[in-house]
């Protein structure tokens, strides 16, 4: 796994934040987080990847983005996008949604966002 960033949910402040990181050695993922306290949902919009690290001998990768809510061990805490074949600058434009996210979870959980290359 290429772990590009870990975002603490407490940084969301109940509004949508779009994050666009400088491209490092592993590349970058552009995404936003939005907590809806009324519907008790956390939405993660995954927009794109940029200059991802090649993971195969052909110099490409088949990446997808994996989100994990920590702490949590059930399958419901793990979400992922579709896989993009042979693409180091993939466009995902996908929304991943966690249900049952209460205000109290904002201070106790972390969302780990990873880019996995195959």
C-alpha positions as CSV (number, residue, x, y, z in Angstrom):
1,X,0.0,0.0,0.0
2,X,1.1,3.5,-0.7
3,X,-0.2,5.5,2.3
4,X,-0.4,9.1,1.1
5,X,-2.0,10.8,4.0
6,X,-3.9,10.2,7.3
7,X,-6.6,12.8,8.0
8,X,-8.1,13.1,11.6
9,X,-11.8,13.5,11.4
10,X,-11.7,16.2,14.0
11,X,-10.2,18.5,11.3
12,X,-13.4,18.5,9.3
13,X,-15.4,21.0,11.3
14,X,-18.7,19.8,9.7
15,X,-17.8,21.3,6.3
16,X,-16.4,20.0,3.1
17,X,-12.7,20.4,2.8
18,X,-10.9,19.6,-0.4
19,X,-7.3,18.5,-0.1
20,X,-4.7,18.8,-2.8
21,X,-1.3,17.7,-1.6
22,X,2.0,18.4,-3.1
23,X,3.2,15.4,-5.1
24,X,5.8,13.5,-3.1
25,X,7.8,10.4,-3.8
26,X,4.6,8.2,-3.9
27,X,2.4,10.7,-5.7
28,X,-0.8,12.5,-4.5
29,X,-4.5,11.9,-4.2
30,X,-7.0,14.7,-4.5
31,X,-10.1,14.2,-2.2
32,X,-12.6,15.9,0.1
33,X,-14.2,14.9,3.3
34,X,-17.7,16.0,4.5
35,X,-19.5,15.0,7.7
36,X,-23.3,15.3,7.7
37,X,-24.3,15.3,11.4
38,X,-28.0,15.2,10.6
39,X,-27.8,12.1,8.3
40,X,-24.9,10.7,10.4
41,X,-22.7,10.1,7.3
42,X,-19.1,10.8,6.4
43,X,-18.6,11.3,2.6
44,X,-15.2,11.0,1.0
45,X,-15.1,12.2,-2.5
46,X,-12.0,10.8,-4.3
47,X,-11.3,12.9,-7.4
48,X,-8.0,11.9,-8.9
49,X,-4.4,10.7,-8.4
50,X,-1.3,12.5,-9.7
51,X,2.1,11.1,-10.5
52,X,1.5,7.8,-8.7
53,X,4.5,5.5,-8.2
54,X,4.8,2.8,-10.9
55,X,4.2,-0.7,-9.4
56,X,4.8,-3.1,-12.2
57,X,7.8,-3.8,-14.5
58,X,6.1,-2.0,-17.4
59,X,6.3,1.3,-15.5
60,X,2.5,1.6,-14.8
61,X,0.1,0.7,-12.1
62,X,-3.5,-0.4,-11.7
63,X,-4.4,1.8,-8.7
64,X,-7.5,2.2,-6.5
65,X,-8.0,4.2,-3.3
66,X,-8.8,2.4,-0.1
67,X,-10.3,4.2,2.9
68,X,-10.3,2.7,6.4
69,X,-12.0,4.1,9.5
70,X,-9.8,3.6,12.6
71,X,-10.5,2.2,15.1
72,X,-12.8,-0.4,13.6
73,X,-12.4,-4.0,12.4
74,X,-15.6,-4.7,10.5
75,X,-15.9,-4.8,6.8
76,X,-18.1,-1.6,7.0
77,X,-15.1,0.4,8.0
78,X,-13.3,-0.4,4.8
79,X,-14.3,1.2,1.5
80,X,-12.6,1.4,-1.9
81,X,-12.9,2.9,-5.3
82,X,-12.9,1.1,-8.6
83,X,-9.5,0.1,-10.0
84,X,-8.0,2.1,-12.9
85,X,-5.9,0.0,-15.3
86,X,-2.4,1.1,-16.4
87,X,-2.8,4.7,-15.1
88,X,-0.4,6.8,-13.0
89,X,-2.7,9.8,-13.1
90,X,-6.1,8.2,-12.6
91,X,-9.4,10.1,-12.5
92,X,-11.8,8.4,-10.0
93,X,-14.6,10.9,-9.4
94,X,-16.2,8.5,-6.8
95,X,-17.9,9.1,-3.5
96,X,-17.4,6.7,-0.6
97,X,-19.9,6.9,2.3
98,X,-19.7,5.7,5.8
99,X,-23.1,5.5,7.6
100,X,-23.7,5.9,11.3
101,X,-21.0,8.5,12.0
102,X,-22.1,10.5,15.1
103,X,-20.7,13.8,16.4
104,X,-18.8,11.8,19.1
105,X,-17.0,9.8,16.4
106,X,-15.4,13.0,15.0
107,X,-13.0,13.2,18.0
108,X,-12.3,9.4,18.3
109,X,-11.9,8.1,14.8
110,X,-9.3,8.7,12.0
111,X,-9.8,8.1,8.3
112,X,-6.8,6.4,6.6
113,X,-6.7,7.1,2.9
114,X,-4.3,4.8,0.9
115,X,-3.6,4.4,-2.8
116,X,-3.0,0.8,-3.7
117,X,-1.2,0.0,-6.9
118,X,-1.4,-3.5,-8.4
